[in-house]
Amino acid sequence: MMSYYTPRDDGRPLTPDELHAFKTLGDLDRNLSPEDARTVELHFKFFVHERRAVFERFLTRSARFLPYVVGVFTSRGIPKDVSYLFMVESGGNPNAYSRASASGLWQFIPLTGRKFGLTQNAWVDERRDPYKATYAASDYLLKLYNDFGNWHLAVAAYNAGEGKIGRAVGGTGAKDFFDLCRLDEQLEERARLKPETRDYVPRLLAVAKIMRNLKRLGFEEPDPDAAWKLTPVSLPPGTNLAGLAKQLDLSWEEFTAVNPAFRKTASPPTAASTVYVPPDKLTVAVNWAAGPEARAFAGWKEHTVKKGETFASIARRYKVSADAVKNANGMTKTPPAGSVVLIPSGKGAPALTASAGTQAGKKSVPAGAKNARPVASKTPAAGTKTQATASKTSAPGAGAQAASSATQAAGGKAKASGSKAQEARAPASGKKAARGGRGTVTVKAGDTLYSIAKAGNISMKALMEANNMKPGTLLRIGRKLVIPR
């Protein structure tokens, strides 16, 4: 996460072009008081003058994801200016990690990530999946906007938490974010906003002004061709990712550059997962993932270490060798109680090491995927026997989530991932029932609380109360929701 402090005025007046850019208005910076505009100007100068080189790096990194993020946010009714929040959070780095254990483009902490459907385990951390995390962030921000009815407060709550902002608003009676900053001293010291939260909204407004005026301000505009063009493929459990990378003619470093969510050289052994591949490698990926060589890690398990256990005792329990367990986890000593270790199947499997998939070449981004963005993937219907699923549609934004929302491993039942099945469009499933008064809606892939509430012309709060749902509750595909009058 970016460091936060209120910049000092550098004493340099804005040039005519800078002043023109600063005075442009977007979705979030209208009707600012002169005092509030002055605070935004400090952050504007900070990036245009003092940290210009830093902002240029942000632009270069963010170009890989910017069209995708803006497309998802605007298609879901979120102001375009809010989409630049990922630049404030991570500078466009999907591998960014903070001291508070926040991770990814959108800097989700573990708890919030899980609340919004981002899987985190020994195999994968979907907070680092730029596409799934973007959908999760849009869900979270829509939820916050529904809570506060104000985008400035919603953005502040993204940083500080809805509880913190809710208590601060309740304690001061503030009507908006800048009003809250002025009244903040009325609160007890522990209840006051942290400096980073006070700077958070002004910094986003400044970034939005710069993004609207890159050419006028002398910044190089992001090259549309720099956006990754990747196709999501839904893989069955236990797929050998190192082997897949080899089939795609990618080194392990190249493969993980566009698939930063994976922690091992295999996909999770008990759940389907999404991998992103260059479009010209789609057929290779699908065919190989459906074959027997891809299933080297099928049947693997996870074990939570208990007090007093050793690798030897754990191995005896699962009827495998202690060396196999050690190799699978890259460890020589048993980790502390509460740790999760991976248990290979009795058939044996290759050790999980990053070097397993390394090929010649040291490029950090794979050829053919360097200038790419994900395209949509078709979600298999429940009951379909599928081993690997590839993109079939062209609707932007839907695929990265849909690819993992209802995937079926060979011979198994389809598994829904709840709020992870989020698409840019509002669901058709609830429109007629919702608009006709009190009724029910069956949750389908792509549905979110926000989209169902919007289709039914009701608030998310009313929808949640009618169904006894608490904040953060994940939707499950197939659940029937009551639509109140």
C-alpha positions as CSV (number, residue, x, y, z in Angstrom):
1,M,0.0,0.0,0.0
2,M,1.2,3.5,-0.7
3,S,2.6,5.6,2.2
4,Y,0.3,8.3,3.5
5,Y,1.0,11.7,4.7
6,T,-0.4,15.2,3.9
7,P,2.0,16.7,1.4
8,R,3.5,20.1,2.2
9,D,3.0,22.8,-0.4
10,D,6.1,22.9,-2.6
11,G,5.7,26.6,-3.1
12,R,5.5,26.3,-6.9
13,P,2.4,27.8,-8.5
14,L,0.4,25.7,-10.9
15,T,1.3,26.4,-14.5
16,P,-1.6,27.3,-16.9
17,D,-1.9,23.8,-18.1
18,E,-1.7,22.4,-14.5
19,L,-4.4,24.9,-13.4
20,H,-6.6,23.9,-16.3
21,A,-6.2,20.3,-15.4
22,F,-6.9,20.9,-11.7
23,K,-10.1,22.8,-12.5
24,T,-11.6,20.0,-14.6
25,L,-14.4,18.2,-12.8
26,G,-15.4,14.6,-12.8
27,D,-17.7,12.4,-10.8
28,L,-16.4,13.0,-7.4
29,D,-14.8,16.5,-7.2
30,R,-17.8,18.8,-7.8
31,N,-19.0,21.3,-5.3
32,L,-15.8,21.3,-3.2
33,S,-15.3,24.2,-0.9
34,P,-12.2,26.3,-1.5
35,E,-10.7,24.7,1.7
36,D,-11.4,21.2,0.5
37,A,-10.1,22.0,-3.0
38,R,-6.9,23.3,-1.4
39,T,-6.3,19.9,0.3
40,V,-6.8,18.1,-3.0
41,E,-4.4,20.6,-4.7
42,L,-1.6,19.5,-2.3
43,H,-2.0,15.9,-3.4
44,F,-2.2,17.0,-7.1
45,K,1.0,18.9,-6.8
46,F,2.6,16.0,-4.9
47,F,2.2,13.7,-8.0
48,V,2.7,16.3,-10.7
49,H,5.8,17.9,-9.2
50,E,7.6,16.1,-6.4
51,R,6.6,12.4,-7.1
52,R,6.2,12.7,-10.8
53,A,8.5,9.7,-11.5
54,V,6.5,7.6,-9.0
55,F,3.3,8.4,-10.7
56,E,4.8,7.5,-14.1
57,R,5.7,4.1,-12.7
58,F,2.1,3.7,-11.4
59,L,0.9,4.5,-14.9
60,T,3.1,1.9,-16.5
61,R,2.1,-0.9,-14.1
62,S,-1.6,0.1,-14.1
63,A,-1.8,0.1,-17.9
64,R,-2.0,-3.7,-17.7
65,F,-5.3,-3.6,-15.9
66,L,-6.8,-0.1,-16.4
67,P,-9.2,-0.9,-19.2
68,Y,-10.5,-4.0,-17.4
69,V,-11.0,-2.1,-14.1
70,V,-12.7,0.9,-15.6
71,G,-14.9,-1.4,-17.7
72,V,-16.0,-3.4,-14.7
73,F,-16.7,-0.4,-12.5
74,T,-18.6,1.7,-15.0
75,S,-20.7,-1.3,-16.2
76,R,-21.8,-1.7,-12.6
77,G,-22.7,1.9,-12.1
78,I,-19.6,2.9,-10.1
79,P,-18.2,6.3,-11.1
80,K,-15.2,6.1,-13.3
81,D,-13.1,8.2,-10.9
82,V,-13.5,5.5,-8.2
83,S,-11.9,2.9,-10.5
84,Y,-8.6,4.7,-10.0
85,L,-8.6,3.6,-6.4
86,F,-6.5,0.6,-7.2
87,M,-3.7,3.0,-8.2
88,V,-3.9,4.7,-4.8
89,E,-3.9,1.3,-3.0
90,S,-1.2,-0.6,-4.8
91,G,0.3,1.6,-7.6
92,G,-1.0,-1.1,-10.0
93,N,1.1,-3.9,-8.5
94,P,-0.9,-7.2,-8.1
95,N,1.8,-8.5,-5.8
96,A,1.8,-5.6,-3.4
97,Y,1.7,-6.6,0.2
98,S,1.4,-4.3,3.3
99,R,2.5,-4.6,6.9
100,A,-1.2,-5.0,7.8
101,S,-1.3,-8.2,5.6
102,A,-3.2,-6.5,2.9
103,S,-2.5,-7.9,-0.6
104,G,-3.1,-7.5,-4.3
105,L,-4.2,-4.6,-6.5
106,W,-7.0,-3.7,-4.1
107,Q,-5.1,-4.4,-0.9
108,F,-7.7,-6.7,0.7
109,I,-6.9,-7.8,4.2
110,P,-7.5,-11.5,4.7
111,L,-10.9,-11.2,6.5
112,T,-12.4,-8.8,4.0
113,G,-11.1,-10.8,1.1
114,R,-12.8,-13.9,2.4
115,K,-16.1,-12.0,3.0
116,F,-16.1,-11.0,-0.7
117,G,-15.3,-14.5,-2.0
118,L,-11.6,-14.4,-2.5
119,T,-10.1,-17.8,-1.6
120,Q,-6.9,-17.8,0.4
121,N,-5.2,-21.1,1.3
122,A,-1.9,-22.9,1.0
123,W,-2.4,-23.2,-2.8
124,V,-3.9,-19.9,-3.9
125,D,-4.4,-16.3,-2.8
126,E,-7.1,-14.8,-5.0
127,R,-6.5,-11.4,-3.5
128,R,-3.6,-11.3,-6.0
129,D,-5.9,-12.3,-8.9
130,P,-6.3,-8.9,-10.6
131,Y,-9.6,-9.8,-12.2
132,K,-11.4,-11.6,-9.3
133,A,-10.1,-9.0,-6.9
134,T,-11.5,-6.2,-9.1
135,Y,-15.0,-7.8,-8.9
136,A,-14.7,-8.2,-5.2
137,A,-13.6,-4.6,-4.8
138,S,-16.6,-3.4,-6.9
139,D,-18.9,-5.5,-4.7
140,Y,-17.4,-4.1,-1.5
141,L,-17.6,-0.5,-2.8
142,L,-21.2,-0.9,-3.9
143,K,-22.0,-2.3,-0.4
144,L,-20.2,0.7,1.2
145,Y,-22.1,3.2,-1.0
146,N,-25.4,1.5,0.0
147,D,-24.4,1.9,3.6
148,F,-23.5,5.6,3.4
149,G,-25.2,6.9,0.3
150,N,-22.1,9.0,-0.5
151,W,-19.1,8.0,-2.6
152,H,-16.6,10.1,-0.5
153,L,-17.6,8.3,2.6
154,A,-17.7,4.9,0.9
155,V,-14.2,5.4,-0.3
156,A,-13.1,6.5,3.2
157,A,-14.7,3.4,4.6
158,Y,-12.8,1.2,2.1
159,N,-9.7,2.5,3.8
160,A,-10.7,2.7,7.4
161,G,-13.6,0.2,7.6
162,E,-17.3,0.8,7.6
163,G,-17.5,0.5,11.4
164,K,-14.9,3.2,11.9
165,I,-16.6,5.6,9.5
166,G,-20.1,4.8,10.7
167,R,-19.2,5.5,14.3
168,A,-17.4,8.7,13.3
169,V,-20.4,10.0,11.3
170,G,-22.8,9.0,14.1
171,G,-20.6,10.7,16.7
172,T,-20.2,14.0,14.8
173,G,-23.4,14.2,12.7
174,A,-21.2,14.9,9.7
175,K,-23.0,15.0,6.3
176,D,-20.0,14.2,4.1
177,F,-16.3,13.2,4.2
178,F,-14.8,16.7,4.4
179,D,-17.4,17.8,7.0
180,L,-16.3,14.7,9.0
181,C,-12.7,15.8,8.8
182,R,-13.6,19.2,10.2
183,L,-15.7,17.8,13.0
184,D,-13.3,14.9,13.8
185,E,-11.8,16.6,16.8
186,Q,-15.2,16.3,18.6
187,L,-14.6,12.6,18.9
188,E,-12.5,10.8,21.5
189,E,-8.9,10.4,20.4
190,R,-9.2,6.7,19.6
191,A,-12.3,7.3,17.5
192,R,-10.8,9.9,15.3
193,L,-9.8,9.3,11.7
194,K,-6.2,8.3,11.1
195,P,-4.1,10.7,8.9
196,E,-4.0,8.1,6.1
197,T,-7.9,8.1,6.0
198,R,-8.0,11.9,6.0
199,D,-5.6,11.9,3.0
200,Y,-7.2,9.0,1.3
201,V,-10.2,10.7,-0.4
202,P,-8.2,13.9,-1.4
203,R,-5.5,11.7,-2.9
204,L,-8.0,9.8,-5.0
205,L,-9.6,13.1,-6.3
206,A,-6.1,14.3,-7.2
207,V,-5.3,11.1,-9.1
208,A,-8.6,11.3,-10.9
209,K,-7.8,14.9,-12.0
210,I,-4.4,13.8,-13.3
211,M,-5.9,10.7,-15.1
212,R,-8.3,13.0,-16.9
213,N,-5.5,15.3,-18.1
214,L,-2.4,13.0,-18.7
215,K,-1.5,14.5,-22.1
216,R,-1.9,18.1,-20.9
217,L,0.2,17.4,-17.8
218,G,3.0,15.9,-19.9
219,F,2.4,12.3,-18.8
220,E,2.5,9.5,-21.4
221,E,-1.0,8.1,-21.8
222,P,-1.3,4.4,-21.2
223,D,-1.0,2.4,-24.4
224,P,-4.2,0.4,-25.0
225,D,-2.0,-2.4,-26.3
226,A,-0.3,-2.6,-22.9
227,A,-3.4,-4.1,-21.4
228,W,-3.1,-7.9,-21.0
229,K,-5.2,-9.9,-23.4
230,L,-5.7,-13.1,-21.5
231,T,-8.3,-15.8,-21.7
232,P,-9.5,-17.4,-18.4
233,V,-9.6,-21.2,-18.3
234,S,-11.3,-23.1,-15.6
235,L,-9.1,-26.0,-14.4
236,P,-10.2,-29.1,-12.5
237,P,-8.8,-29.7,-9.0
238,G,-5.1,-30.7,-8.7
239,T,-3.9,-29.6,-12.1
240,N,-0.1,-29.6,-12.5
241,L,0.5,-25.9,-13.2
242,A,4.2,-26.4,-13.8
243,G,3.4,-28.9,-16.5
244,L,0.8,-26.5,-18.0
245,A,3.4,-23.7,-18.1
246,K,5.8,-26.0,-19.9
247,Q,3.1,-26.9,-22.5
248,L,2.5,-23.1,-23.0
249,D,6.3,-22.6,-23.6
250,L,6.5,-20.3,-20.6
251,S,9.0,-20.3,-17.8
252,W,7.5,-20.6,-14.3
253,E,8.4,-16.9,-13.8
254,E,6.5,-16.0,-17.0
255,F,3.5,-18.1,-16.0
256,T,3.2,-16.6,-12.5
257,A,3.6,-13.1,-13.9
258,V,0.1,-13.3,-15.3
259,N,-1.2,-15.7,-12.7
260,P,0.1,-14.2,-9.4
261,A,-2.6,-15.8,-7.3
262,F,-1.0,-19.3,-7.3
263,R,1.3,-20.2,-4.4
264,K,2.3,-23.6,-5.7
265,T,3.1,-25.3,-8.9
266,A,-0.3,-27.1,-8.7
267,S,-3.8,-25.8,-8.4
268,P,-5.9,-26.5,-5.3
269,P,-6.5,-30.3,-5.0
270,T,-10.1,-30.1,-3.8
271,A,-11.5,-27.2,-5.8
272,A,-11.6,-25.8,-9.4
273,S,-9.6,-22.7,-10.1
274,T,-9.0,-20.2,-12.9
275,V,-5.9,-19.8,-14.9
276,Y,-5.2,-17.0,-17.4
277,V,-3.5,-17.9,-20.7
278,P,-2.6,-16.1,-23.9
279,P,-5.5,-16.5,-26.4
280,D,-3.3,-18.2,-29.0
281,K,-2.5,-20.9,-26.4
282,L,-6.1,-21.5,-25.4
283,T,-6.5,-24.8,-27.3
284,V,-3.2,-26.1,-26.0
285,A,-4.2,-25.3,-22.4
286,V,-7.7,-26.8,-22.6
287,N,-6.5,-30.0,-24.3
288,W,-3.6,-30.6,-21.9
289,A,-5.7,-29.8,-18.8
290,A,-8.1,-32.5,-19.9
291,G,-5.4,-35.1,-20.2
292,P,-3.9,-37.5,-17.6
293,E,-0.6,-35.7,-17.2
294,A,-2.4,-32.7,-15.8
295,R,-3.8,-34.7,-13.0
296,A,-0.6,-35.3,-11.1
297,F,-1.9,-33.6,-8.0
298,A,-5.4,-35.0,-8.0
299,G,-6.4,-36.5,-4.7
300,W,-4.0,-34.4,-2.6
301,K,-5.3,-33.3,0.8
302,E,-4.7,-30.6,3.4
303,H,-3.9,-31.4,7.1
304,T,-3.9,-29.0,10.0
305,V,-1.0,-29.8,12.3
306,K,-2.0,-30.7,15.8
307,K,0.2,-30.3,18.9
308,G,2.7,-33.0,19.2
309,E,2.4,-34.2,15.6
310,T,5.5,-34.8,13.4
311,F,5.9,-35.4,9.7
312,A,6.4,-39.1,10.5
313,S,3.1,-39.4,12.5
314,I,1.2,-37.4,9.9
315,A,2.6,-39.5,7.1
316,R,1.5,-42.7,8.9
317,R,-2.0,-41.4,9.3
318,Y,-2.3,-40.9,5.5
319,K,-0.2,-44.0,4.6
320,V,2.4,-42.0,2.7
321,S,6.1,-41.6,3.3
322,A,7.4,-38.8,5.6
323,D,9.8,-37.7,2.8
324,A,6.9,-37.3,0.4
325,V,5.1,-35.0,2.9
326,K,8.3,-33.0,3.5
327,N,9.0,-32.7,-0.2
328,A,5.4,-31.6,-0.9
329,N,5.7,-28.8,1.6
330,G,9.3,-27.8,1.0
331,M,10.1,-28.3,4.7
332,T,12.5,-30.4,6.7
333,K,10.9,-29.7,10.1
334,T,7.3,-30.0,11.2
335,P,5.7,-26.6,11.4
336,P,3.9,-25.3,14.5
337,A,0.5,-26.6,15.5
338,G,-2.3,-24.9,13.5
339,S,-0.2,-24.8,10.3
340,V,-1.6,-26.4,7.2
341,V,0.5,-29.0,5.4
342,L,-0.2,-30.7,2.1
343,I,-0.5,-34.5,1.8
344,P,0.3,-36.1,-1.5
345,S,-1.9,-38.9,-2.8
346,G,-0.7,-42.4,-2.2
347,K,0.2,-42.6,-5.9
348,G,2.9,-40.1,-5.3
349,A,3.5,-36.8,-7.1
350,P,6.3,-34.4,-8.0
351,A,7.6,-32.0,-5.4
352,L,6.0,-28.6,-5.3
353,T,8.9,-26.3,-6.2
354,A,8.9,-23.2,-8.4
355,S,11.8,-24.6,-10.4
356,A,9.7,-27.5,-11.6
357,G,8.2,-25.5,-14.4
358,T,11.2,-23.3,-15.2
359,Q,12.2,-23.1,-18.9
360,A,14.8,-21.2,-20.7
361,G,14.3,-17.4,-20.7
362,K,14.1,-14.8,-17.9
363,K,11.4,-12.5,-19.2
364,S,9.0,-11.4,-16.5
365,V,6.0,-11.3,-18.8
366,P,5.2,-14.0,-21.3
367,A,5.3,-13.3,-25.0
368,G,1.8,-13.2,-26.3
369,A,0.4,-12.2,-22.9
370,K,2.4,-9.1,-22.4
371,N,-0.2,-6.9,-24.2
372,A,-3.3,-8.6,-22.9
373,R,-6.5,-8.3,-21.0
374,P,-8.9,-11.1,-20.0
375,V,-11.9,-11.8,-22.2
376,A,-15.1,-13.5,-21.0
377,S,-15.5,-17.1,-20.2
378,K,-18.6,-19.2,-20.5
379,T,-19.7,-20.8,-17.2
380,P,-20.7,-24.4,-17.5
381,A,-24.2,-25.2,-16.6
382,A,-24.8,-27.3,-13.5
383,G,-24.6,-31.0,-14.4
384,T,-22.2,-30.6,-17.3
385,K,-19.2,-32.9,-17.2
386,T,-16.2,-30.6,-17.7
387,Q,-12.5,-30.9,-17.1
388,A,-11.3,-27.6,-18.5
389,T,-13.4,-24.7,-19.6
390,A,-12.3,-21.9,-21.9
391,S,-13.6,-18.6,-23.1
392,K,-16.5,-18.7,-25.5
393,T,-18.0,-15.2,-25.3
394,S,-16.7,-11.6,-25.9
395,A,-18.6,-9.6,-23.2
396,P,-15.8,-7.8,-21.4
397,G,-15.6,-8.2,-17.6
398,A,-17.7,-11.3,-17.1
399,G,-15.1,-14.0,-17.7
400,A,-12.6,-13.7,-15.0
401,Q,-15.3,-14.4,-12.4
402,A,-17.6,-16.6,-14.3
403,A,-14.7,-19.0,-15.1
404,S,-14.6,-20.2,-11.5
405,S,-18.3,-19.7,-10.5
406,A,-19.8,-23.1,-11.5
407,T,-17.0,-25.3,-12.7
408,Q,-17.1,-29.1,-12.6
409,A,-14.2,-31.4,-12.2
410,A,-14.3,-34.7,-14.1
411,G,-17.1,-36.8,-12.9
412,G,-18.0,-34.5,-10.0
413,K,-20.8,-32.1,-9.2
414,A,-20.7,-28.4,-10.1
415,K,-19.4,-26.2,-7.2
416,A,-20.7,-22.7,-6.9
417,S,-18.5,-20.0,-5.3
418,G,-21.2,-17.6,-4.1
419,S,-20.3,-14.0,-4.5
420,K,-17.4,-14.8,-6.6
421,A,-19.8,-15.4,-9.5
422,Q,-20.1,-11.7,-10.3
423,E,-20.7,-10.3,-13.8
424,A,-21.0,-6.8,-15.1
425,R,-24.6,-7.0,-16.1
426,A,-27.6,-7.1,-13.8
427,P,-29.1,-10.6,-13.5
428,A,-32.1,-11.5,-15.6
429,S,-33.1,-14.0,-12.9
430,G,-34.8,-11.6,-10.6
431,K,-36.2,-8.8,-12.7
432,K,-39.8,-10.0,-13.2
433,A,-40.3,-11.5,-9.8
434,A,-38.8,-8.4,-8.1
435,R,-40.8,-5.8,-9.9
436,G,-44.0,-7.6,-9.4
437,G,-44.1,-7.0,-5.6
438,R,-43.2,-9.5,-3.0
439,G,-41.8,-12.7,-4.5
440,T,-38.7,-14.8,-4.7
441,V,-35.6,-14.8,-6.9
442,T,-33.3,-17.8,-7.3
443,V,-29.6,-16.7,-7.3
444,K,-27.8,-17.5,-10.5
445,A,-24.2,-17.2,-11.6
446,G,-23.5,-13.5,-12.0
447,D,-26.0,-12.3,-9.4
448,T,-24.9,-10.0,-6.5
449,L,-26.9,-8.5,-3.7
450,Y,-26.5,-5.1,-5.4
451,S,-27.7,-6.3,-8.8
452,I,-30.7,-8.1,-7.4
453,A,-31.7,-5.2,-5.2
454,K,-31.3,-2.8,-8.2
455,A,-33.4,-5.0,-10.4
456,G,-36.1,-5.1,-7.8
457,N,-36.0,-1.3,-7.1
458,I,-35.2,-1.9,-3.5
459,S,-32.2,-1.1,-1.3
460,M,-29.6,-3.7,-0.4
461,K,-30.5,-3.1,3.3
462,A,-34.1,-4.0,2.6
463,L,-33.1,-7.1,0.7
464,M,-30.8,-8.2,3.4
465,E,-33.3,-7.6,6.2
466,A,-36.0,-9.5,4.3
467,N,-33.7,-12.5,4.1
468,N,-32.1,-12.2,7.6
469,M,-28.7,-11.6,6.0
470,K,-25.8,-10.0,7.8
471,P,-23.2,-7.7,6.2
472,G,-20.6,-9.7,4.3
473,T,-22.9,-12.7,3.8
474,L,-22.0,-14.6,0.6
475,L,-24.6,-15.5,-2.0
476,R,-24.9,-19.1,-2.9
477,I,-26.0,-20.1,-6.4
478,G,-29.4,-21.7,-6.1
479,R,-30.5,-19.9,-3.0
480,K,-34.0,-18.3,-3.1
481,L,-34.2,-14.7,-1.9
482,V,-37.4,-13.0,-0.8
483,I,-38.0,-9.7,-2.5
484,P,-39.9,-7.4,-0.2
485,R,-42.5,-4.9,-1.4
